[in-house]
Amino acid sequence: MLQPSTLDPEIRELKELAVFFSALRDVLRLRILLALASSGELTVTELARTLRVSQPLVSFHLRPLRVLGLVTVRPAGRELYCSIDVEEIQRRLAGFTERLDDAIDVC
């Protein structure tokens, strides 16, 4: 299997887009992003209460969003405060839109 560093840059970019969209395929993850977008910053406990789901479930779904840099977390005592990185989401969506525009222009 080829390592990511040896892949064609186009393939690497498409793989990154696939991981991004894969992280967004879950409704709860989208709800988390929207809750953070409307509130600015929430603790994991507040997110769980707002979304009416368990705290462990919120934590489970936050992980891929954090790994991709779509959500940032800052510890404060026993709580974790979460916020959305709108610029990162916009950057990734813009990359996809550019790819889409390029493909359409070829047709």
C-alpha positions in Angstrom: 0.0 0.0 0.0 1.3 3.5 -0.9 2.0 5.9 1.9 0.2 9.2 1.7 3.5 11.1 1.1 4.1 9.0 -2.1 0.6 9.6 -3.5 -0.1 11.9 -6.4 -1.0 15.3 -4.9 -4.4 15.2 -6.6 -5.2 11.8 -5.1 -3.9 13.0 -1.6 -6.2 16.0 -1.9 -9.2 13.9 -2.8 -8.5 11.5 0.0 -8.4 14.4 2.4 -11.8 15.6 1.1 -13.2 12.1 1.5 -12.1 12.0 5.1 -13.7 15.5 5.6 -17.0 14.5 4.1 -16.9 11.1 6.0 -16.6 13.0 9.3 -19.7 15.0 8.3 -21.9 12.0 7.3 -23.3 11.6 10.8 -26.4 13.7 11.8 -25.2 14.1 15.3 -21.8 15.5 14.2 -23.7 18.0 12.0 -25.9 18.9 15.0 -22.8 19.4 17.1 -21.3 21.8 14.5 -24.5 23.7 14.2 -24.9 24.0 18.0 -21.4 25.3 18.3 -21.9 27.7 15.4 -25.0 29.2 17.0 -23.6 29.3 20.6 -20.0 30.1 20.0 -18.6 27.9 22.7 -20.2 25.1 24.8 -18.9 22.6 27.3 -19.3 18.9 26.4 -21.9 18.7 29.2 -23.8 21.7 27.6 -23.6 20.1 24.2 -25.1 16.8 25.5 -27.9 18.7 27.3 -28.6 20.9 24.2 -28.6 17.9 21.8 -30.4 15.6 24.3 -27.9 12.8 24.0 -25.4 11.3 26.5 -22.1 13.0 27.3 -20.1 9.9 26.2 -21.9 10.0 22.8 -21.0 13.6 22.3 -17.4 12.9 23.2 -17.3 10.0 20.8 -18.5 12.2 17.9 -16.3 15.1 18.8 -13.2 13.1 18.3 -13.2 13.0 14.5 -14.2 16.6 14.4 -11.3 17.5 16.6 -8.8 15.4 14.6 -9.8 17.2 11.4 -9.5 20.6 13.2 -13.2 21.4 12.7 -13.7 21.8 16.4 -11.2 23.0 19.0 -11.3 22.1 22.6 -9.9 23.9 25.6 -9.8 22.5 29.1 -10.9 24.5 32.0 -10.9 22.7 35.3 -13.0 19.5 34.9 -14.8 20.8 31.8 -13.9 20.9 28.1 -15.0 23.9 26.2 -15.7 23.3 22.5 -15.9 25.8 19.7 -16.2 25.4 15.9 -13.4 26.5 13.6 -15.5 28.1 10.9 -12.4 29.1 8.9 -11.2 25.5 8.7 -14.6 24.3 7.5 -14.8 27.1 4.9 -11.3 26.3 3.7 -12.1 22.7 3.2 -15.4 23.5 1.5 -13.7 26.0 -0.7 -11.2 23.4 -1.8 -14.0 21.1 -2.8 -15.9 23.9 -4.6 -12.7 24.8 -6.6 -12.3 21.1 -7.6 -15.9 21.0 -8.6 -15.7 24.2 -10.6 -12.5 22.9 -12.4 -14.3 19.7 -13.3 -17.4 21.6 -14.6 -15.1 23.8 -16.7 -13.6 20.8 -18.3 -17.0 19.6 -19.5 
